[in-house]
Amino acid sequence: MKQIPQYDLVIIGGGMVGASLAAALRSTNLKIAIVEKFSFQDNHQPSFDARCIALAFGSFRILRSMGITDELQDYLTAINTIHISDQGHFGVTRLNADEQQVPALGYVVENRDFGRVLMKHINNSKHIHLICPAELASIENKNDILNIHLNHADSPTLQCKLVIAADGASSLTRQLLAISHETHDYQQDAIISTVETSEPHHGMAFERFTSHGPVALLPIRQQRCSLVYTVKRENTASTLELGDEQFLNRLQSDMGYRLGKFTRLGRRHCYPLKLIRAKRLVCQRGALIGNAAHSLHPIAGQGFNLGIRDAAYLAEIIIDASNQGLDIGDLSVLKKYEQHQQLDHQSTIKFTDRLVNIFSNNFSPLSYSRSKALGLTNLIPGTKTRLAQQAMGVKGHLPRLARGLRL
């Protein structure tokens, strides 16, 4: 009879947050399995595609503490300034790296490049085993051990002390762990693409609030910007049906000419926008990270950054427990992760959700008030600093990796 493979922990989902957790744990002696639905060499691997993410400064510091930023440097575009405006109104806020005394407010990187660097470090670890393509089928809890059953010919069953749900907003792992969640549909969709501009961006990111929803432009290499274009759901189909030139003309009307003309549009992808939040983050022998724990509106670019803080703090808790000879899957250990990250989740979700509600409302008095607030924020140093700290992911009690400390 074939022996069942034994692991300390199994991560279900090898996307950016799940892979980041594995990378943070790679120097330990913990035996780790990553179960991923798609092959990492597959061009259709959804987590490591041509889309981009904005790494907040705090997230960059986590990755630097993990020892992987040297190889990321060539793929990063620094965000030096964030320009926040409300279409048709005068109020503007500008966040600047020099004012915050940091080298950059954040960095933009293509998912594919980030994934390649992460996987290089993971593959160099003899303690991490990739099982892909494979899908989770069921979880059997034996009190002191879990049986993880997979749809995979070579490894149909794994045993572990701890399973990590990192399999996205529709997490099957979360469901099998009997952790419920709440959902709020914003009735908006995000159209994601890349645009080329006639003028250089000089490291400036733009967030503009329009009548159809927020529009974000993030600077990337070769005079290009990553675009997040939000539309009300009833207008999604007609917006996607626009030809490239028509779409660029609409974008030009929304954003103006601060970057000159938008000259070229990449392939468009569309995603529904919902707030999904798990009611618990842990159970006996299980923990949730990333989109399995929370899926946010992209209005403030906080989703992945909150997820990597999940990974950083959970790695800290796991390593500390292991060094003390404790059971890493015991609920008393995992509760420390939940208690810490619930505060981070509450603060970040409240910040993001409030922005959506304020800037998706075209009621005239409210439009005037928010425009005035943007202008005042730009003039009041303390208010601007708090906004910048939230955007940079350096507010509150941070995990050790985010404070520049190695685990």
C-alpha positions as CSV (number, residue, x, y, z in Angstrom):
1,M,0.0,0.0,0.0
2,K,1.4,3.4,-1.0
3,Q,2.3,5.6,2.0
4,I,0.3,8.9,2.3
5,P,2.7,11.9,1.9
6,Q,3.1,13.8,5.2
7,Y,3.4,17.6,5.4
8,D,3.4,20.2,8.1
9,L,1.1,22.5,6.1
10,V,-0.7,22.4,2.8
11,I,-1.4,25.6,0.9
12,I,-4.5,25.3,-1.4
13,G,-3.9,27.9,-4.1
14,G,-0.5,28.8,-5.6
15,G,-1.4,32.3,-6.7
16,M,0.5,35.4,-5.5
17,V,-0.6,35.3,-1.9
18,G,-0.3,31.6,-1.4
19,A,3.1,31.6,-3.1
20,S,4.2,34.5,-1.0
21,L,3.4,32.6,2.2
22,A,5.4,29.6,0.9
23,A,8.3,31.9,0.0
24,A,8.2,33.5,3.5
25,L,8.5,30.0,5.0
26,R,11.1,28.6,2.6
27,S,14.1,28.9,4.9
28,T,12.4,26.8,7.7
29,N,12.5,23.0,8.0
30,L,8.7,22.8,7.7
31,K,7.5,20.5,5.0
32,I,5.1,22.4,2.7
33,A,2.9,21.4,-0.2
34,I,1.3,23.9,-2.6
35,V,-1.8,22.5,-4.4
36,E,-2.6,24.6,-7.5
37,K,-5.3,24.1,-10.1
38,F,-3.2,25.3,-13.0
39,S,0.4,24.4,-14.1
40,F,2.8,27.2,-13.3
41,Q,4.1,26.8,-16.9
42,D,0.6,27.3,-18.3
43,N,0.0,30.6,-20.1
44,H,-3.5,30.5,-18.8
45,Q,-2.4,30.4,-15.1
46,P,-4.8,33.2,-13.9
47,S,-2.7,34.5,-11.0
48,F,0.5,35.0,-13.0
49,D,-0.9,36.6,-16.2
50,A,-0.1,39.9,-17.9
51,R,-2.1,42.0,-15.5
52,C,-0.4,44.2,-13.0
53,I,-0.4,44.8,-9.2
54,A,0.5,47.8,-7.2
55,L,2.9,46.8,-4.4
56,A,2.4,49.3,-1.6
57,F,5.6,50.4,0.1
58,G,4.8,48.3,3.1
59,S,4.4,45.2,0.8
60,F,7.7,45.9,-0.9
61,R,9.3,46.0,2.5
62,I,7.8,42.6,3.3
63,L,9.2,41.2,0.1
64,R,12.6,42.8,0.8
65,S,12.7,41.2,4.3
66,M,11.9,37.9,2.6
67,G,15.0,38.4,0.4
68,I,13.4,38.5,-3.0
69,T,13.4,42.1,-4.1
70,D,16.9,42.0,-5.7
71,E,15.5,39.8,-8.5
72,L,12.3,41.9,-8.7
73,Q,14.1,45.2,-9.2
74,D,14.3,45.0,-13.0
75,Y,10.5,44.4,-13.3
76,L,9.4,47.2,-10.9
77,T,8.2,50.7,-11.8
78,A,8.2,53.1,-8.9
79,I,5.2,55.2,-8.0
80,N,6.6,58.6,-7.0
81,T,3.3,60.5,-6.9
82,I,-0.4,59.6,-6.6
83,H,-2.8,62.2,-8.2
84,I,-6.4,61.8,-6.8
85,S,-9.2,63.9,-8.5
86,D,-12.9,64.0,-8.9
87,Q,-14.0,64.6,-12.5
88,G,-15.7,67.9,-13.1
89,H,-14.6,69.4,-9.7
90,F,-11.5,71.3,-8.6
91,G,-10.5,69.4,-5.5
92,V,-7.2,67.4,-6.0
93,T,-5.0,65.5,-3.6
94,R,-1.4,64.7,-4.5
95,L,0.6,62.2,-2.4
96,N,4.3,62.4,-2.9
97,A,7.1,60.0,-1.9
98,D,9.5,62.8,-1.0
99,E,7.0,64.3,1.4
100,Q,6.6,60.9,3.1
101,Q,10.4,60.4,3.2
102,V,10.3,57.1,1.3
103,P,12.0,56.1,-1.9
104,A,8.6,55.4,-3.5
105,L,4.9,55.2,-2.4
106,G,4.8,51.8,-4.1
107,Y,5.8,49.8,-7.1
108,V,4.0,48.4,-10.1
109,V,4.9,44.9,-11.3
110,E,3.3,42.6,-13.9
111,N,1.8,39.5,-12.3
112,R,3.8,37.2,-14.6
113,D,7.1,38.7,-13.6
114,F,6.3,38.6,-10.0
115,G,5.1,35.0,-10.2
116,R,8.3,34.0,-12.0
117,V,10.5,35.4,-9.2
118,L,8.4,33.9,-6.5
119,M,8.4,30.5,-8.1
120,K,12.2,30.6,-8.5
121,H,12.7,31.0,-4.8
122,I,10.1,28.3,-4.0
123,N,11.6,25.9,-6.4
124,N,15.0,26.4,-4.8
125,S,13.6,25.1,-1.5
126,K,13.9,21.3,-0.9
127,H,11.1,21.6,1.7
128,I,8.4,22.9,-0.7
129,H,6.6,20.5,-3.0
130,L,4.4,21.7,-5.9
131,I,1.4,19.6,-6.7
132,C,-0.2,20.9,-9.9
133,P,-2.3,20.8,-11.8
134,A,-4.5,19.4,-9.0
135,E,-7.8,20.3,-7.4
136,L,-9.0,20.0,-3.9
137,A,-11.8,17.4,-3.5
138,S,-12.5,17.1,0.2
139,I,-11.0,17.6,3.7
140,E,-11.2,15.0,6.4
141,N,-10.4,16.2,10.0
142,K,-8.9,13.6,12.2
143,N,-8.4,16.0,15.2
144,D,-4.6,15.9,15.3
145,I,-4.2,15.5,11.5
146,L,-6.0,16.4,8.3
147,N,-6.5,14.2,5.3
148,I,-6.5,16.4,2.2
149,H,-8.1,14.5,-0.8
150,L,-7.2,15.8,-4.3
151,N,-8.2,15.1,-7.8
152,H,-4.7,14.1,-8.7
153,A,-3.5,10.7,-9.9
154,D,-0.1,10.7,-8.2
155,S,-1.0,12.3,-4.9
156,P,-4.7,11.6,-4.3
157,T,-4.4,12.1,-0.5
158,L,-2.0,14.3,1.6
159,Q,-1.8,14.5,5.4
160,C,-0.9,17.7,7.3
161,K,-1.3,19.5,10.5
162,L,-2.5,22.7,8.9
163,V,-4.3,23.7,5.7
164,I,-4.2,27.2,4.3
165,A,-7.0,28.5,2.1
166,A,-5.4,30.7,-0.5
167,D,-7.7,29.7,-3.4
168,G,-9.5,33.0,-4.0
169,A,-12.8,34.6,-3.4
170,S,-14.8,31.5,-4.3
171,S,-12.7,29.4,-2.0
172,L,-13.7,25.7,-1.9
173,T,-11.3,25.3,1.0
174,R,-13.2,27.9,3.0
175,Q,-16.4,26.1,2.3
176,L,-15.0,22.7,3.3
177,L,-13.7,24.2,6.5
178,A,-17.3,25.3,7.2
179,I,-16.3,29.0,7.5
180,S,-19.2,31.2,6.3
181,H,-18.8,34.6,4.5
182,E,-20.8,37.7,3.7
183,T,-21.0,39.3,0.2
184,H,-21.9,42.7,-0.9
185,D,-22.3,43.2,-4.7
186,Y,-21.2,46.8,-5.7
187,Q,-23.1,46.3,-9.0
188,Q,-20.0,47.4,-10.8
189,D,-17.4,45.7,-13.0
190,A,-13.8,46.5,-13.5
191,I,-12.4,46.5,-17.0
192,I,-8.6,45.8,-16.8
193,S,-6.2,46.7,-19.6
194,T,-3.0,48.4,-20.5
195,V,-2.7,51.7,-22.4
196,E,0.2,53.5,-24.1
197,T,0.6,57.2,-23.8
198,S,2.2,59.9,-25.9
199,E,3.8,61.5,-22.9
200,P,6.0,59.9,-20.2
201,H,4.3,59.2,-16.8
202,H,7.3,60.1,-14.7
203,G,6.2,57.6,-12.1
204,M,2.8,59.2,-11.5
205,A,-0.3,57.1,-10.7
206,F,-3.8,58.5,-11.2
207,E,-7.0,57.8,-9.4
208,R,-10.0,59.7,-10.9
209,F,-13.6,59.5,-9.7
210,T,-16.1,59.7,-12.6
211,S,-19.8,59.4,-13.0
212,H,-19.5,55.8,-14.0
213,G,-17.0,54.8,-11.3
214,P,-13.3,55.2,-10.4
215,V,-10.6,55.0,-13.0
216,A,-7.0,54.2,-12.0
217,L,-3.8,54.4,-14.1
218,L,-0.6,52.8,-12.7
219,P,2.7,53.6,-14.3
220,I,4.6,50.6,-15.9
221,R,7.6,50.3,-18.2
222,Q,7.9,51.6,-21.7
223,Q,5.6,54.6,-21.4
224,R,2.6,52.4,-20.6
225,C,0.0,52.4,-17.8
226,S,-2.0,49.6,-16.3
227,L,-5.7,50.6,-16.4
228,V,-8.5,49.8,-14.0
229,Y,-11.8,51.2,-15.5
230,T,-14.9,50.8,-13.4
231,V,-18.4,50.9,-14.9
232,K,-21.9,50.3,-13.6
233,R,-22.9,46.8,-14.4
234,E,-25.8,47.8,-16.6
235,N,-23.3,49.6,-18.9
236,T,-20.6,46.9,-18.9
237,A,-21.7,45.2,-22.1
238,S,-22.0,48.4,-24.2
239,T,-18.6,49.6,-22.9
240,L,-16.9,46.3,-23.8
241,E,-18.5,46.5,-27.3
242,L,-16.7,49.8,-28.0
243,G,-13.8,49.5,-30.5
244,D,-10.3,50.3,-29.2
245,E,-10.4,53.9,-30.6
246,Q,-13.8,54.6,-29.2
247,F,-12.8,53.3,-25.8
248,L,-9.6,55.4,-25.8
249,N,-11.6,58.4,-26.7
250,R,-13.9,57.8,-23.7
251,L,-10.9,57.3,-21.5
252,Q,-9.4,60.5,-22.8
253,S,-12.6,62.4,-21.9
254,D,-12.5,60.9,-18.4
255,M,-8.8,61.5,-17.7
256,G,-7.8,64.6,-19.7
257,Y,-4.4,65.1,-21.3
258,R,-2.0,64.9,-18.3
259,L,-0.3,62.0,-20.1
260,G,-0.8,63.4,-23.6
261,K,-2.9,61.2,-25.8
262,F,-3.8,57.5,-25.1
263,T,-2.4,55.9,-28.3
264,R,-2.9,52.2,-27.9
265,L,-5.1,49.8,-25.9
266,G,-4.2,46.3,-24.8
267,R,-6.6,43.4,-24.4
268,R,-9.5,44.1,-22.1
269,H,-10.5,41.8,-19.2
270,C,-13.7,42.2,-17.1
271,Y,-14.3,41.3,-13.5
272,P,-17.3,41.8,-11.2
273,L,-16.7,43.9,-8.1
274,K,-17.9,42.5,-4.8
275,L,-16.9,42.8,-1.2
276,I,-16.5,39.3,0.2
277,R,-15.5,38.8,3.8
278,A,-15.1,35.6,5.8
279,K,-16.8,35.7,9.2
280,R,-13.8,33.9,10.7
281,L,-10.2,33.6,9.6
282,V,-9.3,30.4,11.4
283,C,-10.6,27.1,12.7
284,Q,-8.9,24.0,14.2
285,R,-6.2,23.2,11.6
286,G,-7.3,25.7,9.1
287,A,-6.6,29.4,8.2
288,L,-7.7,31.8,5.4
289,I,-5.5,34.3,3.6
290,G,-5.8,36.7,0.7
291,N,-9.0,36.7,-1.3
292,A,-10.3,33.5,0.5
293,A,-10.5,35.8,3.6
294,H,-11.4,39.1,1.9
295,S,-12.1,40.3,-1.7
296,L,-12.1,44.1,-2.0
297,H,-13.1,46.8,-4.5
298,P,-9.9,47.8,-6.4
299,I,-10.6,51.6,-5.8
300,A,-7.6,51.9,-3.4
301,G,-5.4,49.1,-4.6
302,Q,-5.5,47.4,-1.2
303,G,-6.6,43.8,-2.0
304,F,-3.2,42.1,-2.7
305,N,-1.4,44.3,-0.2
306,L,-3.8,43.2,2.6
307,G,-3.3,39.6,1.4
308,I,0.5,39.8,1.6
309,R,0.2,41.2,5.1
310,D,-2.0,38.1,5.9
311,A,0.8,35.9,4.6
312,A,3.5,37.8,6.5
313,Y,1.8,37.6,9.8
314,L,0.7,34.0,9.4
315,A,4.2,33.0,8.5
316,E,5.4,34.8,11.7
317,I,2.9,32.9,13.8
318,I,3.7,29.6,12.3
319,I,7.5,30.0,12.7
320,D,7.2,31.2,16.3
321,A,4.9,28.3,17.2
322,S,7.2,25.8,15.4
323,N,10.3,27.2,17.2
324,Q,8.5,26.7,20.5
325,G,7.6,23.1,19.7
326,L,3.9,24.0,19.5
327,D,1.3,22.4,17.2
328,I,1.1,24.9,14.3
329,G,-2.5,23.8,13.5
330,D,-3.9,24.2,17.0
331,L,-6.7,26.7,17.3
332,S,-4.9,28.5,20.2
333,V,-1.9,29.2,17.9
334,L,-4.0,30.3,14.9
335,K,-6.2,32.6,17.0
336,K,-3.2,34.9,17.3
337,Y,-3.2,35.3,13.6
338,E,-7.0,36.0,13.5
339,Q,-6.9,38.5,16.3
340,H,-4.1,40.5,14.7
341,Q,-5.4,40.4,11.1
342,Q,-9.0,41.1,12.0
343,L,-8.0,44.6,13.0
344,D,-6.1,45.1,9.7
345,H,-9.1,43.7,7.8
346,Q,-11.6,46.0,9.5
347,S,-9.5,49.1,9.0
348,T,-8.7,48.4,5.3
349,I,-12.2,47.2,4.4
350,K,-13.7,50.3,6.1
351,F,-11.3,52.6,4.2
352,T,-12.0,51.0,0.9
353,D,-15.8,50.6,1.3
354,R,-16.1,54.2,2.4
355,L,-14.3,55.4,-0.7
356,V,-16.6,53.4,-2.9
357,N,-19.8,54.7,-1.3
358,I,-18.6,58.4,-1.2
359,F,-17.3,58.5,-4.8
360,S,-20.0,56.4,-6.4
361,N,-22.7,58.9,-5.4
362,N,-23.5,61.7,-7.8
363,F,-25.8,63.6,-5.3
364,S,-24.7,67.3,-5.9
365,P,-24.2,68.4,-2.3
366,L,-22.1,65.3,-1.7
367,S,-20.1,65.9,-4.9
368,Y,-19.3,69.4,-3.7
369,S,-18.3,68.1,-0.2
370,R,-16.0,65.4,-1.5
371,S,-14.3,67.8,-3.9
372,K,-13.8,70.2,-1.0
373,A,-12.4,67.4,1.1
374,L,-9.9,66.4,-1.6
375,G,-8.7,70.0,-1.7
376,L,-8.4,70.3,2.1
377,T,-6.6,66.9,2.3
378,N,-4.0,68.3,0.0
379,L,-3.5,71.3,2.3
380,I,-3.5,69.6,5.7
381,P,-0.2,67.7,6.3
382,G,-1.5,65.4,9.1
383,T,-4.5,64.3,7.0
384,K,-2.4,63.8,3.9
385,T,0.1,61.7,5.9
386,R,-2.6,59.4,7.3
387,L,-4.0,58.9,3.8
388,A,-0.5,58.2,2.5
389,Q,0.2,55.7,5.3
390,Q,-3.0,53.9,4.6
391,A,-2.1,53.8,0.9
392,M,1.4,52.6,1.6
393,G,0.3,49.8,4.0
394,V,2.4,51.1,6.9
395,K,-0.4,52.0,9.3
396,G,-1.1,50.2,12.5
397,H,0.7,47.3,14.2
398,L,2.7,45.6,11.3
399,P,4.1,42.1,11.0
400,R,7.8,41.8,11.6
401,L,8.5,41.4,7.8
402,A,6.8,44.8,7.2
403,R,9.1,46.4,9.8
404,G,12.2,45.1,8.0
405,L,12.8,42.2,10.3
406,R,13.5,38.7,9.1
407,L,11.7,35.7,10.5
